[in-house]
Amino acid sequence: MRHALIDSKLFVEHRARLKGLLAPKSIAVLNANDVLPTNADGSLTLHPNSDLFYLSGIEQEESILWIAPDAFDPRHREILFLREPSEHLKIWEGHKLSKAEAQKISGIEQVKWLSEFPGLFRQIMCEMEHVHLNSNEHKRATVDVQTRDDRFVLECLKKFPLHTYHRLARLMHPLRVVKSVGEIRLLQEAVDITAEGFGRLLHFVKPGVHEYEVEAELIHEFVRRRAKFAYNPIIASGANACTLHYNQNDQPCRKGELLLLDIAACYANYNADLTRTIPVSGRFTRRQRQVYNAVLRVMRASIAGATVGKLHRDWQKESQAMMNEELLELGLLKKSDIKKQTEAEPACRKYFMHGLGHPLGLDVHDVGYTDQPFAPGWVLTVEPGIYIPEEGFAVRLENDIVVTADGPVDLMARTPVEVSEIEDLMARRPRHKRR
């Protein structure tokens, strides 16, 4: 693993929370993600299964975890199954976890090799009545590729058709949306690494640099801090910023333009999510400053409004009402536009067409039921924006917050966002010529 070792108490705590939700005579089974092929004999780097990692800290391919709190044999109540290390694997693929290493990472005493799984699984299934199996139930997911979990579901239904099957996601989503203290520490580390990367960019960006050069600066900063990109970075200069998911990242940054940066680090599989918009020349024009401050006011007010008990849809509506007023002041909307708006199509949607934020954690668009009211421990992004294609620029700002009983806590409070902060830091750029 690239990141520092995480105290296994975090994963022990997570498993205990899941066990408390399982019905009597239940087993939950989770599989690692596949190593996905590319072309010829190539493959992508393994992306750990978030649920498996949440419960065990294990990031190795082909791993299987089962949790069966009522198993007759105490040794069968938690078992982690791994690929057995061999000299062949060591030469061709590198180090594989030993049983002792897996025990230290996960806090699971019973670690066995995959070859033992079929026989032991049949034994445990003869005891169990309820089977909780995993699947990707994110509302925005495009599910076209069959996963190891999907294949395992089909195998279980074929071999054990008379058990009662349940969707593990219905239990995992409410668990994962509420972050523990240990998880928030890891998220803060990802946020702090992201802030270092952003600070590096404030000293680097100037007219003539290309978007890909900006991306390269972030790669340097993130990797040296044992992190990686949380998602494909959006580094969008000028009118490119009006494309919400722009990731071409190959255009020059020109004098007088704004540069929208939707960039963040992933540390220990926990993701930050930051957006900032900066002036390529180091100073905002009057119009750019007006739009920027309008977005900043909506972000600040929306952070303050993320309180316990509020529904996501109501939070979104509040931001849209604020954005309507800001767009009126900017001359982008007329009062007649607001009079004609509907609940489904607020007037601001012409310039602010996306959601205000989403849960954040082991996935950038993390799991959680957003039809439920905000609760302490929820981590949310707050990301209003104004996109003006006719003027050739856009402004989006985004911070990550924790909902608490005492009000929201901004994890990015120390990341520069005020106009004066941005301009002052950019004024300190080195004067030497680029090579």
C-alpha positions as CSV (number, residue, x, y, z in Angstrom):
1,M,0.0,0.0,0.0
2,R,1.2,3.5,-0.7
3,H,-0.4,5.2,2.3
4,A,0.6,4.8,5.9
5,L,-0.8,1.8,7.8
6,I,-4.3,2.6,9.2
7,D,-5.1,1.4,12.8
8,S,-7.1,-1.8,12.4
9,K,-9.5,-0.5,15.1
10,L,-11.2,1.5,12.4
11,F,-12.2,-1.6,10.5
12,V,-13.1,-3.5,13.6
13,E,-15.5,-0.7,14.5
14,H,-17.0,-0.7,11.0
15,R,-17.6,-4.5,11.1
16,A,-19.2,-4.2,14.6
17,R,-21.6,-1.6,13.2
18,L,-22.6,-3.9,10.3
19,K,-23.0,-6.9,12.6
20,G,-25.5,-4.9,14.7
21,L,-27.8,-4.6,11.6
22,L,-27.8,-8.2,10.6
23,A,-30.7,-10.4,11.3
24,P,-30.2,-13.7,13.2
25,K,-28.6,-16.5,11.1
26,S,-27.2,-14.0,8.6
27,I,-24.0,-14.0,6.5
28,A,-22.7,-11.1,4.5
29,V,-20.2,-11.7,1.7
30,L,-18.1,-9.2,-0.1
31,N,-15.6,-9.6,-3.0
32,A,-12.7,-7.5,-4.3
33,N,-13.1,-5.7,-7.5
34,D,-11.8,-7.2,-10.7
35,V,-8.5,-6.2,-12.3
36,L,-9.9,-4.7,-15.5
37,P,-8.3,-5.5,-18.9
38,T,-7.3,-2.8,-21.3
39,N,-5.9,-4.1,-24.7
40,A,-3.5,-6.9,-25.7
41,D,-2.3,-8.3,-22.3
42,G,-2.6,-5.0,-20.5
43,S,-4.7,-4.3,-17.4
44,L,-5.6,-1.3,-15.2
45,T,-4.3,-0.8,-11.7
46,L,-6.7,-2.4,-9.2
47,H,-9.3,0.0,-7.8
48,P,-10.2,-1.4,-4.3
49,N,-13.8,-2.3,-3.6
50,S,-15.0,0.5,-1.3
51,D,-17.2,-1.7,0.9
52,L,-14.6,-4.4,1.3
53,F,-12.0,-1.7,2.2
54,Y,-14.5,-0.1,4.6
55,L,-14.9,-3.3,6.5
56,S,-11.3,-4.7,6.3
57,G,-8.8,-2.3,5.0
58,I,-7.8,-4.9,2.4
59,E,-6.8,-3.7,-1.1
60,Q,-5.6,-6.9,-2.8
61,E,-7.3,-8.5,-5.8
62,E,-9.5,-11.7,-5.5
63,S,-10.0,-11.2,-1.7
64,I,-13.3,-12.3,-0.1
65,L,-14.7,-11.3,3.3
66,W,-17.5,-13.0,5.1
67,I,-19.2,-11.9,8.3
68,A,-21.5,-14.4,10.0
69,P,-22.0,-13.4,13.7
70,D,-24.1,-16.4,14.6
71,A,-21.9,-19.1,13.2
72,F,-21.7,-22.1,15.5
73,D,-17.9,-22.2,15.3
74,P,-16.5,-18.9,16.6
75,R,-13.7,-19.3,14.0
76,H,-16.3,-18.9,11.2
77,R,-17.8,-15.6,12.4
78,E,-15.3,-13.5,10.4
79,I,-13.0,-14.9,7.8
80,L,-10.9,-13.2,5.2
81,F,-9.8,-15.2,2.2
82,L,-6.7,-14.2,0.2
83,R,-4.6,-15.3,-2.8
84,E,-1.9,-17.6,-1.4
85,P,1.6,-16.0,-2.0
86,S,4.1,-18.0,-4.1
87,E,7.4,-17.5,-5.7
88,H,5.8,-17.3,-9.1
89,L,3.5,-14.5,-8.0
90,K,6.3,-12.7,-6.3
91,I,8.4,-12.7,-9.5
92,W,5.6,-11.7,-11.8
93,E,3.2,-9.5,-9.8
94,G,5.1,-8.6,-6.6
95,H,4.4,-9.0,-2.9
96,K,1.1,-10.6,-1.8
97,L,-0.2,-10.3,1.8
98,S,0.8,-12.9,4.3
99,K,-1.8,-14.1,6.8
100,A,0.0,-12.1,9.5
101,E,0.0,-8.9,7.4
102,A,-3.7,-9.2,6.6
103,Q,-4.5,-9.8,10.3
104,K,-2.6,-6.6,11.2
105,I,-4.3,-4.5,8.6
106,S,-7.8,-5.8,9.2
107,G,-8.0,-6.9,12.8
108,I,-9.5,-10.2,11.5
109,E,-8.0,-13.2,13.2
110,Q,-9.1,-15.9,10.8
111,V,-7.3,-15.4,7.5
112,K,-7.4,-18.3,5.0
113,W,-6.3,-18.9,1.4
114,L,-8.9,-18.8,-1.4
115,S,-8.5,-22.6,-2.0
116,E,-10.4,-23.1,1.3
117,F,-13.3,-20.9,0.4
118,P,-15.6,-23.4,-1.5
119,G,-15.7,-26.0,1.2
120,L,-16.0,-23.6,4.1
121,F,-18.7,-21.6,2.3
122,R,-20.9,-24.6,1.8
123,Q,-20.5,-25.4,5.6
124,I,-21.5,-22.0,6.7
125,M,-24.4,-21.7,4.2
126,C,-25.9,-24.9,5.7
127,E,-26.2,-23.0,9.0
128,M,-27.4,-19.6,7.7
129,E,-30.9,-18.5,6.6
130,H,-30.2,-15.0,5.4
131,V,-27.6,-14.0,2.9
132,H,-26.5,-10.4,2.3
133,L,-24.7,-9.9,-1.0
134,N,-23.1,-6.8,-2.4
135,S,-23.9,-4.8,-5.6
136,N,-23.4,-1.3,-6.9
137,E,-26.6,0.6,-6.1
138,H,-25.5,4.1,-6.6
139,K,-28.3,6.0,-8.3
140,R,-26.1,7.6,-10.9
141,A,-24.1,4.5,-11.8
142,T,-24.0,3.1,-15.3
143,V,-23.9,-0.6,-14.7
144,D,-22.8,-2.4,-17.9
145,V,-19.9,-4.5,-16.8
146,Q,-20.4,-7.5,-14.6
147,T,-18.3,-7.5,-11.4
148,R,-16.9,-10.2,-9.1
149,D,-19.8,-9.5,-6.7
150,D,-22.3,-9.8,-9.6
151,R,-20.9,-13.2,-10.6
152,F,-20.9,-14.3,-7.0
153,V,-24.6,-13.5,-6.7
154,L,-25.4,-15.6,-9.7
155,E,-23.3,-18.5,-8.3
156,C,-25.0,-18.4,-4.9
157,L,-28.5,-18.3,-6.4
158,K,-27.7,-21.3,-8.5
159,K,-26.1,-23.4,-5.7
160,F,-28.3,-22.2,-2.8
161,P,-31.6,-21.2,-4.3
162,L,-33.7,-21.7,-1.1
163,H,-32.0,-19.2,1.2
164,T,-33.4,-15.7,1.8
165,Y,-31.3,-13.1,-0.1
166,H,-30.9,-9.5,0.8
167,R,-29.1,-6.4,-0.7
168,L,-26.1,-5.6,1.4
169,A,-26.2,-2.0,0.0
170,R,-29.3,-1.3,2.0
171,L,-27.2,-1.7,5.2
172,M,-23.8,-0.4,3.9
173,H,-25.1,3.0,2.6
174,P,-26.5,4.3,5.9
175,L,-23.3,3.1,7.6
176,R,-20.9,4.6,5.2
177,V,-22.6,8.0,4.9
178,V,-21.9,8.7,8.6
179,K,-18.2,9.1,9.0
180,S,-16.3,8.1,12.1
181,V,-13.6,10.2,13.7
182,G,-10.9,8.0,12.1
183,E,-12.5,8.4,8.7
184,I,-12.6,12.2,9.1
185,R,-8.9,12.2,9.9
186,L,-8.2,10.4,6.7
187,L,-10.4,12.8,4.7
188,Q,-8.7,15.7,6.3
189,E,-5.3,14.3,5.2
190,A,-6.7,14.1,1.6
191,V,-7.9,17.7,2.0
192,D,-4.6,18.9,3.3
193,I,-2.7,17.3,0.4
194,T,-5.1,18.9,-2.0
195,A,-4.5,22.3,-0.4
196,E,-0.7,21.8,-0.9
197,G,-1.3,21.0,-4.5
198,F,-3.5,24.1,-5.0
199,G,-0.9,26.3,-3.3
200,R,1.7,25.0,-5.7
201,L,-0.5,26.0,-8.6
202,L,-1.0,29.6,-7.3
203,H,2.8,30.0,-7.7
204,F,2.9,28.3,-11.1
205,V,0.0,29.4,-13.2
206,K,0.6,32.4,-15.5
207,P,-0.1,33.3,-19.1
208,G,1.4,30.7,-21.6
209,V,1.3,27.6,-19.4
210,H,-0.8,24.8,-20.7
211,E,-3.6,23.0,-18.8
212,Y,-1.6,19.7,-18.9
213,E,1.4,21.5,-17.3
214,V,-0.9,22.5,-14.4
215,E,-2.0,18.8,-14.1
216,A,1.7,17.8,-14.0
217,E,2.3,20.1,-11.0
218,L,-0.5,18.4,-9.2
219,I,0.8,14.9,-10.0
220,H,4.2,15.8,-8.5
221,E,2.6,17.2,-5.3
222,F,0.1,14.4,-4.8
223,V,2.4,11.5,-5.4
224,R,5.2,12.8,-3.2
225,R,2.6,12.9,-0.4
226,R,1.6,9.3,-1.0
227,A,-1.7,10.2,-2.7
228,K,-3.2,10.1,-6.2
229,F,-5.9,12.0,-8.0
230,A,-9.4,11.4,-6.5
231,Y,-10.9,11.7,-10.1
232,N,-9.8,12.9,-13.5
233,P,-8.8,16.5,-12.9
234,I,-10.7,19.3,-14.5
235,I,-8.3,22.0,-15.5
236,A,-10.3,24.3,-17.7
237,S,-9.2,27.7,-19.0
238,G,-11.4,30.4,-20.4
239,A,-14.6,29.1,-22.1
240,N,-13.5,25.5,-21.4
241,A,-14.8,26.0,-17.9
242,C,-18.4,26.1,-19.3
243,T,-18.1,22.4,-20.0
244,L,-18.9,20.9,-16.6
245,H,-16.8,17.7,-16.9
246,Y,-14.1,19.1,-19.2
247,N,-11.0,16.9,-18.9
248,Q,-9.2,17.5,-22.2
249,N,-6.6,19.5,-20.3
250,D,-4.5,20.4,-23.3
251,Q,-5.2,24.1,-24.0
252,P,-3.0,27.1,-23.3
253,C,-3.9,29.4,-20.4
254,R,-4.2,33.0,-21.8
255,K,-3.8,36.4,-20.3
256,G,-7.0,37.7,-18.9
257,E,-8.7,34.3,-18.7
258,L,-10.0,32.5,-15.6
259,L,-8.8,28.9,-14.9
260,L,-11.3,26.6,-13.3
261,L,-9.6,23.9,-11.2
262,D,-11.7,20.9,-10.0
263,I,-8.9,18.9,-8.5
264,A,-8.4,16.7,-5.5
265,A,-6.2,14.1,-3.8
266,C,-7.2,10.6,-2.7
267,Y,-5.3,9.4,0.3
268,A,-5.8,5.9,1.7
269,N,-8.9,5.6,-0.6
270,Y,-10.5,8.6,1.0
271,N,-11.2,11.4,-1.4
272,A,-11.2,15.2,-1.2
273,D,-13.1,17.3,-3.7
274,L,-11.9,20.9,-4.3
275,T,-12.9,23.5,-6.9
276,R,-11.2,26.9,-7.2
277,T,-11.3,29.4,-10.0
278,I,-8.2,31.7,-10.4
279,P,-7.1,34.5,-12.8
280,V,-4.4,33.3,-15.2
281,S,-2.8,36.8,-15.1
282,G,-2.9,37.0,-11.3
283,R,-5.7,39.5,-10.9
284,F,-9.4,39.3,-11.5
285,T,-11.1,41.8,-13.8
286,R,-14.0,43.8,-12.3
287,R,-16.6,41.5,-14.0
288,Q,-14.8,38.3,-13.0
289,R,-14.6,39.6,-9.4
290,Q,-18.3,40.3,-9.4
291,V,-19.2,36.8,-10.6
292,Y,-16.6,35.2,-8.3
293,N,-17.9,36.9,-5.2
294,A,-21.5,36.0,-6.1
295,V,-20.6,32.3,-6.2
296,L,-18.5,32.7,-3.0
297,R,-21.5,34.2,-1.1
298,V,-23.7,31.3,-2.2
299,M,-21.1,28.8,-1.1
300,R,-20.6,30.4,2.3
301,A,-24.4,30.6,2.9
302,S,-24.9,27.0,1.7
303,I,-22.2,25.8,4.1
304,A,-23.9,27.5,7.0
305,G,-27.2,26.0,5.8
306,A,-26.0,22.4,5.9
307,T,-27.5,21.6,9.3
308,V,-28.8,18.4,11.0
309,G,-32.3,17.5,9.9
310,K,-32.3,19.3,6.6
311,L,-33.2,17.4,3.5
312,H,-30.9,17.6,0.5
313,R,-33.6,18.9,-1.8
314,D,-34.5,21.7,0.5
315,W,-30.8,22.7,0.8
316,Q,-30.6,22.7,-3.0
317,K,-33.7,24.9,-3.2
318,E,-32.2,27.4,-0.7
319,S,-29.1,27.7,-2.9
320,Q,-31.1,28.2,-6.0
321,A,-33.1,31.0,-4.4
322,M,-29.9,32.7,-3.4
323,M,-28.4,32.2,-6.8
324,N,-31.5,33.8,-8.4
325,E,-30.8,37.0,-6.4
326,E,-27.1,37.0,-7.3
327,L,-27.9,36.5,-11.0
328,L,-30.3,39.4,-10.8
329,E,-27.6,41.6,-9.4
330,L,-25.2,40.5,-12.1
331,G,-27.7,41.4,-14.9
332,L,-27.9,37.8,-16.0
333,L,-31.5,37.3,-15.0
334,K,-34.6,39.6,-15.0
335,K,-37.4,39.7,-12.5
336,S,-39.6,38.4,-15.2
337,D,-37.4,35.3,-15.5
338,I,-37.9,34.5,-11.8
339,K,-41.7,35.0,-12.1
340,K,-41.8,32.5,-14.9
341,Q,-39.8,29.8,-13.1
342,T,-41.2,26.5,-11.9
343,E,-40.1,24.2,-9.1
344,A,-38.6,21.8,-11.6
345,E,-37.0,24.6,-13.6
346,P,-35.7,27.4,-11.4
347,A,-34.6,30.5,-13.2
348,C,-31.0,30.1,-12.1
349,R,-30.7,26.8,-14.0
350,K,-29.6,28.6,-17.1
351,Y,-26.4,29.6,-15.4
352,F,-26.2,27.1,-12.4
353,M,-27.4,23.8,-13.9
354,H,-26.0,21.2,-11.5
355,G,-26.5,20.1,-8.0
356,L,-25.2,21.9,-4.9
357,G,-23.2,19.0,-3.5
358,H,-23.0,15.3,-2.7
359,P,-21.8,12.9,0.0
360,L,-18.0,12.4,0.0
361,G,-15.8,9.6,1.3
362,L,-14.4,6.3,-0.1
363,D,-16.1,7.3,-3.3
364,V,-16.1,10.8,-4.7
365,H,-19.9,10.7,-5.2
366,D,-20.2,8.6,-2.0
367,V,-23.0,6.3,-1.2
368,G,-25.8,7.4,1.1
369,Y,-29.5,8.0,0.9
370,T,-30.0,11.6,0.1
371,D,-33.7,11.4,0.6
372,Q,-32.9,11.2,4.3
373,P,-32.2,14.3,6.5
374,F,-28.6,15.4,7.1
375,A,-27.2,13.8,10.3
376,P,-24.0,14.3,12.3
377,G,-21.1,12.7,10.6
378,W,-22.2,13.3,7.0
379,V,-19.5,14.7,4.8
380,L,-20.7,16.8,1.9
381,T,-19.3,18.9,-0.9
382,V,-20.7,22.4,-1.4
383,E,-20.1,23.5,-5.0
384,P,-22.2,26.4,-6.5
385,G,-21.2,27.8,-9.9
386,I,-22.1,30.3,-12.5
387,Y,-21.4,29.5,-16.2
388,I,-21.6,32.2,-18.8
389,P,-20.7,30.9,-22.2
390,E,-21.6,34.2,-23.9
391,E,-18.9,35.9,-21.8
392,G,-16.4,33.1,-22.2
393,F,-15.8,32.1,-18.6
394,A,-17.2,30.3,-15.6
395,V,-16.7,30.4,-11.8
396,R,-17.2,27.3,-9.6
397,L,-16.1,27.0,-6.0
398,E,-16.2,23.9,-3.8
399,N,-15.4,23.1,-0.2
400,D,-15.9,19.9,1.8
401,I,-17.7,20.0,5.1
402,V,-18.8,17.8,8.0
403,V,-22.3,18.1,9.4
404,T,-22.3,18.2,13.2
405,A,-24.8,18.8,15.9
406,D,-23.0,22.1,16.6
407,G,-23.1,23.2,12.9
408,P,-21.1,22.5,9.8
409,V,-17.3,22.2,10.0
410,D,-15.4,23.3,6.9
411,L,-12.6,20.9,6.2
412,M,-11.2,23.3,3.7
413,A,-11.4,26.4,5.9
414,R,-7.6,26.9,5.5
415,T,-7.6,26.5,1.7
416,P,-7.4,30.0,0.1
417,V,-10.7,31.2,-1.5
418,E,-11.1,34.9,-1.0
419,V,-10.2,37.1,-4.0
420,S,-7.6,39.0,-2.0
421,E,-6.0,35.7,-0.8
422,I,-5.8,34.3,-4.3
423,E,-4.4,37.5,-5.8
424,D,-1.8,38.0,-3.0
425,L,-0.5,34.4,-3.3
426,M,-0.3,34.6,-7.1
427,A,1.6,37.9,-6.8
428,R,4.4,35.9,-5.1
429,R,5.0,33.8,-8.2
430,P,8.7,33.4,-9.1
431,R,9.8,35.7,-11.8
432,H,12.2,33.4,-13.6
433,K,11.4,32.4,-17.2
434,R,10.0,29.0,-18.0
435,R,12.3,26.5,-19.7
